[in-house]
């Protein structure tokens, strides 16, 4: 069924800067929400706030419940901090393992102002009261790192190791900083002279920590209890039993928190300040109906009379803090508008898109034709009069389907399918980074041609050999090897570096990424390898380590997305390059014909451009009801 591309005034793009544009819509996060914070100057009447998610997106939500979306990471965002200046956002992004990075983004310009890679995890992140310092708490004995925001240099503001701290806050004057350590200490520092001014023993192991009532009280959560501590003595004033509590406020005299026992309603509760040493008993403000199961509320914040909630399935909810004896419903302000495109391919002059339900053919006049139904596969290849459908990171059967009704299972992977490429009448498959297999369409034969650890990618060339990118630390000790699929003869090739990946080929030349590391640092090269002459040529050089980057060759143009934030185009004969504009989401793949290039973004949207200009001409989104929107 053909569908015309239509425009919508309710969903628009906003151009911010030369190379970045954000997307405005009420679309929810695609994964769990991790943080909520106000994004406005101190004492401002602006009620906008920012949400972060495991999808790597930041979304600025305004009072009219419209969100400005921009992806800043390809891994989860675990902590955010907003500057008092109303536009700088600090982000801690991590994959839970080796990737631990703090970046600062100027939201007005959508540009990155600061990056710091860390060996260990980040335990806290905050700006000082006037915004002159970004303070990073780390899971090391050294503890807190102070970064001066005027020039983004690290400064020594505390003359002793703070050890692990998971809460840091400065006084309004920025003369004093208080830090809580999960080992059970509350310490005050004079950050003008770097000396410790006071230290108190207190409750160990608190999380979700905040200070309230002009910093007189500190509160935190431990084992389904809320603890309230007198911040000037370390003495515990109250211990309140509570199911799955979420602290909601920290800048007021009263403490608001949310309690949820896993049943049908959430309880909004409050503790009032009586005097500097006395607090009231907990009081129920109201009960709220809200999401359950995977959509359970995970975080929240209060500002003014409103409370914002973030859920496990990426949705945003609102409620007021006004007391009520009636059970109210949380107001859902986000939507799930968009479907996603999982993969894109070109076949001659024709482009094809893969959605959850169909393979779509795109015509020159803008019509989109759903031509083949799928079974939820996330990847595909064009082959003869049909398509090869498969799912990466699964053992789902690999199928061939055609427009005339053919639906044939070719083979079932024995382990997790990592990569699949087509060359003439053969499929080159990688499983679990340890095996390379070939499927022959003529003989229907499916067999292993190489096994070994650290396999990254593989392509086949006109000489009939399979070229395998791998780690040089595995046997044979070369980052690129050739295998004769008939004799299984394996030859290491004279390619430098520790690992090669992201291969592409036009049949005669191989292109890829090559990481070369030394004591002085590491460099990634985009290189070409000529199988007939056995020569390596470095084409582009980047100070990046990006194991997920790709190369794509089409005619005289070579493309790569190293660094994740943009796609570079390189004209091989002219030796000229440029970077395409970035949309709201990071680029994931690119295809090209004689007139257009199409970029697949990580949020499942499509961007259109040309081979000669960095400017993108259109962005397409597919909605849940099968409509296409062009912006």
C-alpha positions, 0 to 999 in steps of 0.5 A, spaced: 500 500 500 502 506 497 502 512 502 504 519 501 509 523 505 505 528 509 507 534 513 504 536 520 504 543 524 504 539 531 510 536 530 516 541 528 524 541 528 528 547 531 534 549 528 539 550 533 546 552 531 550 550 524 550 542 525 545 541 530 538 541 530 533 538 536 526 535 535 520 538 538 514 533 540 511 530 546 514 523 544 516 519 550 523 516 552 524 509 549 527 507 555 527 508 563 527 515 565 533 516 570 533 523 572 528 529 572 531 536 574 529 544 573 532 547 567 532 555 569 535 560 572 535 561 579 528 564 582 526 564 575 518 563 573 520 558 568 517 552 569 521 548 564 524 541 566 529 536 563 529 529 563 534 524 561 534 516 560 537 510 558 536 511 551 541 517 551 536 522 550 535 529 554 528 532 553 527 539 555 519 539 557 515 546 557 509 548 561 505 546 554 508 539 555 512 539 549 518 536 549 525 538 545 529 532 544 536 531 543 541 525 544 547 526 547 550 519 548 549 512 545 549 509 552 545 510 558 545 517 562 545 515 569 546 522 573 544 529 570 546 536 573 543 543 571 547 549 572 544 556 575 545 559 568 539 556 566 542 552 560 548 548 561 547 541 563 552 536 566 551 529 564 554 522 567 553 517 561 556 509 562 555 503 559 555 500 566 562 497 565 568 501 561 565 507 559 564 512 564 564 519 562 562 526 564 560 531 559 557 538 559 552 541 554 550 548 552 542 547 551 541 553 547 546 552 542 546 544 543 554 544 543 558 540 547 563 544 552 566 539 556 568 532 556 572 528 561 573 520 561 574 517 567 576 510 569 571 509 575 564 510 576 561 517 578 557 517 584 555 524 584 554 530 579 553 537 581 554 545 580 556 549 585 550 554 587 553 560 583 555 555 577 562 557 578 564 549 579 562 543 576 563 538 582 564 530 580 564 525 585 568 519 583 568 511 586 575 512 588 579 514 594 581 521 591 573 522 591 571 529 588 573 533 582 572 540 582 572 543 575 572 551 574 566 552 569 570 559 566 575 555 562 573 548 564 580 546 568 580 542 574 582 545 580 584 543 587 579 546 592 580 541 597 586 539 600 585 532 602 582 526 599 574 526 600 574 518 599 567 516 595 562 521 596 555 521 593 552 527 595 556 534 594 553 541 595 556 548 596 553 554 600 550 560 596 556 564 597 560 558 594 565 558 600 563 552 603 562 545 601 558 539 604 559 532 602 556 525 604 560 519 604 556 512 604 561 510 609 557 514 614 560 521 614 558 528 613 564 533 612 564 540 611 570 544 607 572 551 606 573 551 599 577 558 599 583 555 603 581 547 602 581 545 609 576 541 613 572 545 618 567 540 621 566 532 620 560 528 623 559 521 623 552 519 621 548 513 618 551 509 613 549 507 606 544 513 604 542 514 597 537 519 594 540 524 598 538 531 599 538 537 603 532 542 605 530 547 609 536 552 608 540 546 608 539 545 616 537 538 614 539 532 610 535 526 608 536 520 604 533 513 603 536 506 606 532 499 606 525 502 605 527 507 611 527 515 610 532 518 614 532 525 616 539 528 619 540 534 623 546 537 618 550 541 623 551 535 628 550 529 624 544 527 629 539 522 626 532 526 628 527 521 624 527 514 621 521 513 617 519 506 614 517 507 607 515 503 601 520 504 595 520 512 597 522 517 592 525 524 595 521 529 591 523 536 594 530 539 597 529 547 596 523 548 601 522 548 608 518 542 607 520 535 605 515 531 600 516 524 598 513 519 594 511 512 597 509 506 593 507 499 595 506 496 588 499 496 589 494 501 585 496 507 588 502 512 590 502 516 596 504 523 596 507 525 603 510 531 607 514 532 613 513 539 615 519 543 619 517 545 626 523 549 628 531 548 627 531 541 631 524 539 630 520 536 624 512 533 624 510 526 623 509 524 616 502 526 613 499 524 607 498 529 602 494 525 597 494 518 593 495 518 586 493 513 581 499 511 576 503 506 572 505 499 575 509 494 573 515 496 568 512 503 567 513 504 575 515 511 577 522 511 578 524 518 579 521 525 581 522 532 582 517 538 585 518 545 583 513 550 585 506 547 586 507 541 580 511 535 581 514 531 575 514 523 575 519 519 570 517 512 569 520 505 567 517 505 560 520 512 559 513 516 560 512 523 563 507 524 568 505 530 572 501 532 578 500 538 583 502 538 590 495 541 593 492 536 598 486 532 597 482 527 600 480 524 593 484 519 589 487 523 583 490 520 577 497 522 575 497 526 568 500 523 562 504 528 558 508 524 554 506 520 548 508 514 544 507 517 537 513 514 533 514 507 530 521 506 528 525 504 522 530 499 524 535 498 518 535 501 511 538 499 504 539 501 497 538 497 491 541 501 485 537 507 485 531 504 489 531 505 497 528 500 502 526 501 509 525 496 515 520 497 520 517 492 525 512 490 520 514 491 513 519 492 508 518 499 505 520 501 498 521 509 497 519 512 490 522 518 487 516 522 488 515 521 495 511 515 495 512 509 500 510 502 498 509 497 504 511 491 499 513 485 504 511 483 511 516 481 516 516 477 523 519 483 527 526 482 524 531 488 526 535 487 519 535 486 512 539 485 506 537 486 498 538 480 494 535 479 487 528 480 487 527 479 494 530 480 501 534 477 506 531 478 513 534 477 520 535 479 527 542 481 530 544 478 537 539 473 536 538 466 533 532 467 529 532 464 523 535 467 517 529 468 511 529 470 504 522 473 502 520 476 495 514 480 493 511 474 489 510 470 495 517 466 496 518 465 504 524 460 505 528 459 511 535 459 509 539 457 516 538 458 523 544 461 527 547 456 532 549 462 536 548 469 537 548 472 530 553 478 530 553 480 522 551 478 515 553 481 509 551 479 501 556 478 496 554 475 489 550 469 491 553 468 498 552 470 505 558 472 510 555 471 517 559 472 524 556 469 530 558 471 537 565 474 535 568 467 534 565 464 527 565 466 520 560 462 516 558 462 509 551 460 506 551 459 498 545 460 495 546 455 489 548 449 493 544 451 499 550 449 503 552 453 510 559 452 513 564 454 517 570 457 514 574 460 520 573 460 528 577 464 533 576 469 538 575 477 537 572 477 530 569 484 529 567 484 521 568 480 515 567 481 507 568 477 501 572 480 495 572 479 487 578 474 488 573 469 492 577 470 499 574 472 505 577 478 509 576 478 517 577 484 521 579 481 528 583 483 534 591 482 533 592 479 540 588 473 537 591 467 533 593 469 527 597 475 530 594 480 525 588 485 525 586 483 518 586 476 515 584 472 509 581 466 508 580 461 502 573 459 503 575 452 499 581 450 502 580 454 508 588 457 508 588 462 512 593 468 511 595 474 516 596 480 512 601 486 514 596 491 517 598 495 523 594 496 529 591 492 535 584 491 532 580 492 525 573 493 524 567 496 520 569 493 514 566 495 507 568 493 500 567 494 493 569 488 491 576 490 489 578 494 495 577 493 502 575 499 507 575 499 515 577 502 521 584 501 525 585 502 532 593 504 533 595 505 540 601 506 544 604 509 551 602 516 548 595 515 546 591 511 541 589 513 534 583 511 529 585 510 522 580 509 516 584 505 511 584 502 505 587 495 503 588 493 496 588 485 496 592 485 489 597 489 491 597 487 499 598 495 500 595 499 506 593 506 505 591 511 511 585 515 509 582 519 515 585 520 522 581 521 528 583 521 536 577 517 537 576 510 540 569 507 537 568 500 536 561 500 533 563 505 528 562 503 520 565 505 513 560 505 507 563 505 500 558 507 494 562 509 488 567 515 489 564 516 496 566 513 503 562 514 509 564 513 517 560 515 523 566 515 528 565 519 534 558 517 533 555 524 533 556 525 526 557 522 519 563 524 515 563 524 507 570 523 504 570 524 496 576 519 494 578 522 488 578 529 490 580 527 497 575 532 500 571 531 506 565 534 510 560 532 516 553 532 515 549 536 519 546 532 526 539 531 527 536 530 534 538 523 534 545 520 533 546 517 526 547 509 525 547 508 518 547 511 511 546 509 504 546 512 497 544 512 490 546 517 484 541 523 487 540 522 494 543 520 501 539 517 507 541 517 514 538 512 519 538 515 526 538 511 532 531 514 534 529 510 528 528 516 524 530 518 517 534 524 514 535 525 507 541 529 504 545 529 497 552 527 496 555 534 495 552 538 501 553 537 509 546 540 509 540 535 510 534 537 506 528 533 510 527 528 516 522 523 516 518 519 522 514 513 521 508 513 526 505 508 530 499 508 525 503 507 519 503 514 517 510 518 514 511 525 517 516 529 513 519 535 516 
